[in-house]
Amino acid sequence: GECFPCPLEGCPMMGHYADRFPDKLKRVNQKYFLNTAADPPFTTWRQKVFIKLSGVKKMRGDINLVFHDTEGNTKEYEIASGVLSQDQVYTKYLDVEINPKNTKKIEFLWNKTIFTLLWARLGAEAVNIIHGEDGHR
């Protein structure tokens, strides 16, 4: 994540997309990126997630995002776990297996622990996602 976001021309990629970065190919000690998933076709897209919570001041639980694509596939990713606070912005880098161009919706989920009060409510005041490939949200 230290080289995020990518430059305007994109992160130099190894393999199939390397020809998109002809100037970078001539450099010595050039860093290249290769994001892979666990399942074929092994493609992932680097995304940076920012979540600002609203609701009760503090509680224990976890926050997940579920990415849905246009073909009915879903992938769930944990963003934070433990003590959650409404005055904190949660940031995480994800290698998402669903192409941002085919993303239909992103679902915000939170699960409270057994010890959390029944009435306690927590929501997302803001969810921002930056795609590493082109810097668009």
VOPAGU-2260 file (C-alpha; in pm, 1 decimal, decimal comma):
REM VOPAGU-2260
SITE   aa  ch    i         X         Y         Z
SITE  GLY   A    0       0,0       0,0       0,0
SITE  GLU   A    1     294,8     240,9      19,2
SITE  CYS   A    2     283,3     310,1    -355,4
SITE  PHE   A    3     -93,5     369,0    -362,1
SITE  PRO   A    4    -259,3     532,2    -545,9
SITE  CYS   A    5    -102,0     447,3    -876,6
SITE  PRO   A    6      34,5     720,7   -1104,5
SITE  LEU   A    7    -197,9     861,8   -1372,4
SITE  GLU   A    8     -69,5     608,5   -1625,8
SITE  GLY   A    9    -154,9     326,6   -1382,3
SITE  CYS   A   10      48,3      79,6   -1176,8
SITE  PRO   A   11     303,3     -99,8   -1397,3
SITE  MET   A   12     171,2    -451,9   -1428,5
SITE  MET   A   13     355,9    -774,2   -1499,1
SITE  GLY   A   14     231,1   -1029,0   -1746,4
SITE  HIS   A   15     -61,9    -969,6   -1979,4
SITE  TYR   A   16     -80,3    -588,8   -1930,0
SITE  ALA   A   17     294,0    -513,7   -1931,9
SITE  ASP   A   18     278,7    -374,6   -2287,7
SITE  ARG   A   19      65,3     -86,4   -2157,5
SITE  PHE   A   20     373,3      55,7   -1980,7
SITE  PRO   A   21     645,6      69,7   -2249,7
SITE  ASP   A   22     841,4     353,4   -2080,5
SITE  LYS   A   23     856,8     163,1   -1751,1
SITE  LEU   A   24     996,7    -147,0   -1923,5
SITE  LYS   A   25    1319,6      41,6   -1999,6
SITE  ARG   A   26    1388,2     136,8   -1635,6
SITE  VAL   A   27    1628,9     -51,7   -1411,3
SITE  ASN   A   28    1486,2    -170,5   -1077,5
SITE  GLN   A   29    1130,2     -84,7   -1182,7
SITE  LYS   A   30     861,8    -215,1    -943,9
SITE  TYR   A   31     584,1    -418,5   -1104,2
SITE  PHE   A   32     256,8    -541,5    -961,3
SITE  LEU   A   33      68,5    -865,2    -997,7
SITE  ASN   A   34    -254,6    -905,4    -804,5
SITE  THR   A   35    -388,0   -1257,3    -788,8
SITE  ALA   A   36    -694,5   -1427,9    -647,7
SITE  ALA   A   37    -730,1   -1779,7    -510,2
SITE  ASP   A   38    -962,8   -1896,9    -789,6
SITE  PRO   A   39    -940,6   -1888,2   -1170,6
SITE  PRO   A   40    -895,4   -1656,0   -1355,0
SITE  PHE   A   41    -689,0   -1531,3   -1053,7
SITE  THR   A   42    -759,3   -1163,8   -1129,2
SITE  THR   A   43    -799,1    -904,2    -853,3
SITE  TRP   A   44    -836,9    -527,4    -845,0
SITE  ARG   A   45    -664,2    -324,2    -572,4
SITE  GLN   A   46    -908,3     -95,7    -393,4
SITE  LYS   A   47    -868,5     133,4     -95,7
SITE  VAL   A   48   -1171,7     149,4     133,3
SITE  PHE   A   49   -1258,8     430,4     376,5
SITE  ILE   A   50   -1553,6     382,8     615,4
SITE  LYS   A   51   -1681,4     645,9     860,2
SITE  LEU   A   52   -1925,4     499,2    1111,3
SITE  SER   A   53   -2231,5     654,6    1271,5
SITE  GLY   A   54   -2445,3     544,2    1565,7
SITE  VAL   A   55   -2332,5     454,6    1916,0
SITE  LYS   A   56   -1996,2     585,8    2035,9
SITE  LYS   A   57   -1820,5     250,0    2080,9
SITE  MET   A   58   -1905,4    -117,4    2057,9
SITE  ARG   A   59   -1746,0    -452,4    1983,5
SITE  GLY   A   60   -1805,0    -627,5    1653,9
SITE  ASP   A   61   -1681,4    -639,7    1297,7
SITE  ILE   A   62   -1742,2    -456,5     970,7
SITE  ASN   A   63   -1753,1    -633,6     634,3
SITE  LEU   A   64   -1818,8    -524,6     277,3
SITE  VAL   A   65   -1983,1    -759,2      27,3
SITE  PHE   A   66   -1916,3    -691,1    -341,1
SITE  HIS   A   67   -2186,9    -807,9    -585,9
SITE  ASP   A   68   -2128,5    -827,3    -960,7
SITE  THR   A   69   -2372,1    -822,8   -1251,7
SITE  GLU   A   70   -2352,2   -1203,7   -1289,6
SITE  GLY   A   71   -2464,3   -1280,7    -932,8
SITE  ASN   A   72   -2117,8   -1349,8    -785,9
SITE  THR   A   73   -2039,3   -1215,6    -438,1
SITE  LYS   A   74   -1722,1   -1176,7    -234,4
SITE  GLU   A   75   -1706,7   -1066,0     128,8
SITE  TYR   A   76   -1412,6    -882,3     287,7
SITE  GLU   A   77   -1348,4    -789,3     650,6
SITE  ILE   A   78   -1264,7    -423,6     702,8
SITE  ALA   A   79   -1233,9    -400,9    1082,8
SITE  SER   A   80   -1288,5    -615,6    1390,1
SITE  GLY   A   81   -1285,7    -551,5    1765,8
SITE  VAL   A   82   -1383,5    -224,7    1931,0
SITE  LEU   A   83   -1556,0      -5,3    1671,1
SITE  SER   A   84   -1579,4     369,6    1725,2
SITE  GLN   A   85   -1794,4     622,8    1543,1
SITE  ASP   A   86   -1521,4     888,0    1557,5
SITE  GLN   A   87   -1270,9     679,0    1360,8
SITE  VAL   A   88   -1230,3     633,6     984,9
SITE  TYR   A   89   -1149,4     271,6     899,5
SITE  THR   A   90    -913,3     233,6     604,1
SITE  LYS   A   91    -808,7     -88,0     435,5
SITE  TYR   A   92    -652,9    -203,2     108,8
SITE  LEU   A   93    -844,5    -486,0     -58,4
SITE  ASP   A   94    -758,5    -704,2    -355,6
SITE  VAL   A   95   -1114,1    -754,7    -476,0
SITE  GLU   A   96   -1192,8   -1045,1    -706,7
SITE  ILE   A   97   -1486,2    -863,5    -867,6
SITE  ASN   A   98   -1407,4    -625,6   -1153,0
SITE  PRO   A   99   -1508,1    -268,4   -1058,5
SITE  LYS   A  100   -1662,9    -231,6   -1405,6
SITE  ASN   A  101   -1898,6    -522,8   -1329,0
SITE  THR   A  102   -1977,9    -427,0    -967,6
SITE  LYS   A  103   -2354,1    -402,1    -922,7
SITE  LYS   A  104   -2359,3    -307,5    -553,7
SITE  ILE   A  105   -2148,7    -303,4    -239,7
SITE  GLU   A  106   -2321,4    -408,1      80,4
SITE  PHE   A  107   -2218,2    -278,4     424,6
SITE  LEU   A  108   -2248,2    -539,1     702,4
SITE  TRP   A  109   -2173,0    -518,6    1068,5
SITE  ASN   A  110   -2200,2    -789,4    1329,4
SITE  LYS   A  111   -2207,0    -710,7    1697,2
SITE  THR   A  112   -2068,1    -944,1    1958,1
SITE  ILE   A  113   -2293,2   -1132,8    2198,7
SITE  PHE   A  114   -2203,2    -886,7    2476,0
SITE  THR   A  115   -2323,5    -578,3    2284,3
SITE  LEU   A  116   -2654,1    -428,4    2398,1
SITE  LEU   A  117   -2956,7    -530,6    2189,6
SITE  TRP   A  118   -3059,5    -171,8    2114,3
SITE  ALA   A  119   -2712,4     -69,9    1994,4
SITE  ARG   A  120   -2717,1      46,5    1634,0
SITE  LEU   A  121   -2428,3     112,9    1400,1
SITE  GLY   A  122   -2425,9     234,4    1042,7
SITE  ALA   A  123   -2198,6     377,4     777,6
SITE  GLU   A  124   -2197,2     754,6     753,8
SITE  ALA   A  125   -1973,9     728,3     447,6
SITE  VAL   A  126   -1815,4     448,4     243,4
SITE  ASN   A  127   -1559,4     559,3     -15,3
SITE  ILE   A  128   -1375,7     318,9    -242,0
SITE  ILE   A  129   -1083,4     419,8    -461,4
SITE  HIS   A  130    -986,2     180,6    -739,8
SITE  GLY   A  131    -607,2     143,7    -758,0
SITE  GLU   A  132    -604,8      97,8   -1136,1
SITE  ASP   A  133    -735,3     441,9   -1228,3
SITE  GLY   A  134    -795,2     631,9    -903,6
SITE  HIS   A  135   -1170,6     661,2    -962,1
SITE  ARG   A  136   -1425,4     601,2    -687,7
